[in-house]
Amino acid sequence: MTTERLTAWVHGYVQGVGFRWWTRARALELGLVGYAANQADGRVLVIAEGPRDKLDALLALLRSGNTPGTVDLVVEQWDSARGDVTGFVER
C-alpha cells in the first residue's frame, strides 16, 4: 500500500480551542503520523502521512464542521510521503 503525505492549511477560528488536540486524536485513531501546528497568521498546519484512504478520512473530518472552533476553509496539497514524521504530535 502506498503511503502519501497530506499537507492541510486550516483557516478559521481554530487556535486555542482544542483543535490541534482534536486533530491529533483523530489522526491517531486512523493510524496516521504527523503533526498539527499553529501558524502566525491564525491558521493551523496539519501534516499527515499514511494510506490515501485514511488521509481522505482525516481531510473529511477536518472539513466536517464537527471540530472544536470553526473551520472556514481547508486547503490541501498531496505529495509522496517523506518518512520524516513519527507518531502524531501537537506543535
Summary of the structure (lengths in Angstrom):
residues: 91
radius of gyration: 11.8
end to end distance: 28.3
largest distance: 35.8
contacts: 265
relative contact order: 0.35
helix: 26%
strand: 43%
